[in-house]
Amino acid sequence: MATDYDAPRKTDEELAEDSLEELKARRAEKTSSPVEVDEAELAETIELPGADLSSENLTVQVVPKQSDEFTCMSCFLVHHRSQFDHEGKSGPICKDCS
């Protein structure tokens, strides 16, 4: 913000009045636009943990492990061969787990 050094300076009282007026204006702006919330609609969109999802059908395509992938024996995630770090006692280990 540019400052005009030639402009007359305000006194402490004028600065306090200005800031008080700004605070009043901000408060008026906040109270003038209340947010209307439809509680029934809000309740329908909230997913609760442990909810009964037995009637839901999921459409996920499961792809078998490819020839350039391996399963880490530490985190049990399928990784690309570029993430291979070393062969452990139980099997391949990824870079994240080593």
C-alpha positions as protocol buffer text, in pm:
chain_id: "A"
residue {
  index: 1
  type: MET
  ca { x: 0 y: 0 z: 0 }
}
residue {
  index: 2
  type: ALA
  ca { x: 141 y: 340 z: -97 }
}
residue {
  index: 3
  type: THR
  ca { x: 186 y: 602 z: 173 }
}
residue {
  index: 4
  type: ASP
  ca { x: 139 y: 971 z: 113 }
}
residue {
  index: 5
  type: TYR
  ca { x: 395 y: 1138 z: 338 }
}
residue {
  index: 6
  type: ASP
  ca { x: 268 y: 1488 z: 254 }
}
residue {
  index: 7
  type: ALA
  ca { x: -82 y: 1421 z: 386 }
}
residue {
  index: 8
  type: PRO
  ca { x: -164 y: 1555 z: 735 }
}
residue {
  index: 9
  type: ARG
  ca { x: -125 y: 1293 z: 1004 }
}
residue {
  index: 10
  type: LYS
  ca { x: -417 y: 1177 z: 1213 }
}
residue {
  index: 11
  type: THR
  ca { x: -415 y: 1196 z: 1589 }
}
residue {
  index: 12
  type: ASP
  ca { x: -450 y: 892 z: 1812 }
}
residue {
  index: 13
  type: GLU
  ca { x: -814 y: 982 z: 1880 }
}
residue {
  index: 14
  type: GLU
  ca { x: -894 y: 996 z: 1508 }
}
residue {
  index: 15
  type: LEU
  ca { x: -721 y: 661 z: 1453 }
}
residue {
  index: 16
  type: ALA
  ca { x: -922 y: 506 z: 1738 }
}
residue {
  index: 17
  type: GLU
  ca { x: -1246 y: 646 z: 1595 }
}
residue {
  index: 18
  type: ASP
  ca { x: -1160 y: 513 z: 1248 }
}
residue {
  index: 19
  type: SER
  ca { x: -1086 y: 167 z: 1377 }
}
residue {
  index: 20
  type: LEU
  ca { x: -1402 y: 171 z: 1589 }
}
residue {
  index: 21
  type: GLU
  ca { x: -1608 y: 264 z: 1283 }
}
residue {
  index: 22
  type: GLU
  ca { x: -1441 y: -13 z: 1083 }
}
residue {
  index: 23
  type: LEU
  ca { x: -1523 y: -266 z: 1355 }
}
residue {
  index: 24
  type: LYS
  ca { x: -1886 y: -155 z: 1363 }
}
residue {
  index: 25
  type: ALA
  ca { x: -1906 y: -184 z: 984 }
}
residue {
  index: 26
  type: ARG
  ca { x: -1758 y: -535 z: 991 }
}
residue {
  index: 27
  type: ARG
  ca { x: -2001 y: -642 z: 1263 }
}
residue {
  index: 28
  type: ALA
  ca { x: -2293 y: -506 z: 1062 }
}
residue {
  index: 29
  type: GLU
  ca { x: -2175 y: -700 z: 754 }
}
residue {
  index: 30
  type: LYS
  ca { x: -2154 y: -1025 z: 950 }
}
residue {
  index: 31
  type: THR
  ca { x: -2498 y: -993 z: 1106 }
}
residue {
  index: 32
  type: SER
  ca { x: -2669 y: -875 z: 789 }
}
residue {
  index: 33
  type: SER
  ca { x: -2608 y: -1200 z: 598 }
}
residue {
  index: 34
  type: PRO
  ca { x: -2692 y: -1498 z: 817 }
}
residue {
  index: 35
  type: VAL
  ca { x: -2631 y: -1837 z: 663 }
}
residue {
  index: 36
  type: GLU
  ca { x: -2949 y: -2038 z: 620 }
}
residue {
  index: 37
  type: VAL
  ca { x: -2891 y: -2407 z: 686 }
}
residue {
  index: 38
  type: ASP
  ca { x: -3152 y: -2671 z: 620 }
}
residue {
  index: 39
  type: GLU
  ca { x: -3085 y: -2919 z: 900 }
}
residue {
  index: 40
  type: ALA
  ca { x: -3277 y: -3203 z: 733 }
}
residue {
  index: 41
  type: GLU
  ca { x: -3075 y: -3168 z: 413 }
}
residue {
  index: 42
  type: LEU
  ca { x: -2752 y: -3145 z: 610 }
}
residue {
  index: 43
  type: ALA
  ca { x: -2838 y: -3463 z: 805 }
}
residue {
  index: 44
  type: GLU
  ca { x: -2896 y: -3656 z: 481 }
}
residue {
  index: 45
  type: THR
  ca { x: -2550 y: -3573 z: 346 }
}
residue {
  index: 46
  type: ILE
  ca { x: -2354 y: -3678 z: 657 }
}
residue {
  index: 47
  type: GLU
  ca { x: -2211 y: -4030 z: 648 }
}
residue {
  index: 48
  type: LEU
  ca { x: -2187 y: -4187 z: 992 }
}
residue {
  index: 49
  type: PRO
  ca { x: -1917 y: -4443 z: 1069 }
}
residue {
  index: 50
  type: GLY
  ca { x: -2059 y: -4791 z: 1097 }
}
residue {
  index: 51
  type: ALA
  ca { x: -2363 y: -4705 z: 885 }
}
residue {
  index: 52
  type: ASP
  ca { x: -2547 y: -4995 z: 719 }
}
residue {
  index: 53
  type: LEU
  ca { x: -2425 y: -4998 z: 359 }
}
residue {
  index: 54
  type: SER
  ca { x: -2554 y: -5347 z: 274 }
}
residue {
  index: 55
  type: SER
  ca { x: -2801 y: -5210 z: 19 }
}
residue {
  index: 56
  type: GLU
  ca { x: -2533 y: -5012 z: -166 }
}
residue {
  index: 57
  type: ASN
  ca { x: -2384 y: -5149 z: -487 }
}
residue {
  index: 58
  type: LEU
  ca { x: -2024 y: -5060 z: -559 }
}
residue {
  index: 59
  type: THR
  ca { x: -1892 y: -5050 z: -912 }
}
residue {
  index: 60
  type: VAL
  ca { x: -1519 y: -5102 z: -884 }
}
residue {
  index: 61
  type: GLN
  ca { x: -1317 y: -5278 z: -1148 }
}
residue {
  index: 62
  type: VAL
  ca { x: -1059 y: -5509 z: -989 }
}
residue {
  index: 63
  type: VAL
  ca { x: -749 y: -5555 z: -1202 }
}
residue {
  index: 64
  type: PRO
  ca { x: -515 y: -5847 z: -1125 }
}
residue {
  index: 65
  type: LYS
  ca { x: -154 y: -5779 z: -1032 }
}
residue {
  index: 66
  type: GLN
  ca { x: 46 y: -5699 z: -1346 }
}
residue {
  index: 67
  type: SER
  ca { x: 380 y: -5855 z: -1439 }
}
residue {
  index: 68
  type: ASP
  ca { x: 567 y: -5534 z: -1352 }
}
residue {
  index: 69
  type: GLU
  ca { x: 414 y: -5508 z: -1003 }
}
residue {
  index: 70
  type: PHE
  ca { x: 487 y: -5672 z: -668 }
}
residue {
  index: 71
  type: THR
  ca { x: 321 y: -5695 z: -329 }
}
residue {
  index: 72
  type: CYS
  ca { x: 525 y: -5554 z: -42 }
}
residue {
  index: 73
  type: MET
  ca { x: 538 y: -5803 z: 244 }
}
residue {
  index: 74
  type: SER
  ca { x: 560 y: -5522 z: 501 }
}
residue {
  index: 75
  type: CYS
  ca { x: 270 y: -5292 z: 404 }
}
residue {
  index: 76
  type: PHE
  ca { x: 90 y: -5544 z: 175 }
}
residue {
  index: 77
  type: LEU
  ca { x: 36 y: -5283 z: -95 }
}
residue {
  index: 78
  type: VAL
  ca { x: 87 y: -5352 z: -465 }
}
residue {
  index: 79
  type: HIS
  ca { x: 369 y: -5137 z: -604 }
}
residue {
  index: 80
  type: HIS
  ca { x: 535 y: -5091 z: -941 }
}
residue {
  index: 81
  type: ARG
  ca { x: 877 y: -5255 z: -982 }
}
residue {
  index: 82
  type: SER
  ca { x: 1038 y: -4908 z: -963 }
}
residue {
  index: 83
  type: GLN
  ca { x: 941 y: -4905 z: -592 }
}
residue {
  index: 84
  type: PHE
  ca { x: 1123 y: -5233 z: -517 }
}
residue {
  index: 85
  type: ASP
  ca { x: 1399 y: -5192 z: -258 }
}
residue {
  index: 86
  type: HIS
  ca { x: 1515 y: -5537 z: -151 }
}
residue {
  index: 87
  type: GLU
  ca { x: 1410 y: -5897 z: -98 }
}
residue {
  index: 88
  type: GLY
  ca { x: 1342 y: -5954 z: 270 }
}
residue {
  index: 89
  type: LYS
  ca { x: 1305 y: -6282 z: 463 }
}
residue {
  index: 90
  type: SER
  ca { x: 933 y: -6293 z: 389 }
}
residue {
  index: 91
  type: GLY
  ca { x: 945 y: -6148 z: 37 }
}
residue {
  index: 92
  type: PRO
  ca { x: 983 y: -5821 z: -153 }
}
residue {
  index: 93
  type: ILE
  ca { x: 998 y: -5492 z: 41 }
}
residue {
  index: 94
  type: CYS
  ca { x: 914 y: -5151 z: -109 }
}
residue {
  index: 95
  type: LYS
  ca { x: 1124 y: -4835 z: -76 }
}
residue {
  index: 96
  type: ASP
  ca { x: 870 y: -4679 z: 164 }
}
residue {
  index: 97
  type: CYS
  ca { x: 899 y: -4966 z: 412 }
}
residue {
  index: 98
  type: SER
  ca { x: 1276 y: -5013 z: 402 }
}
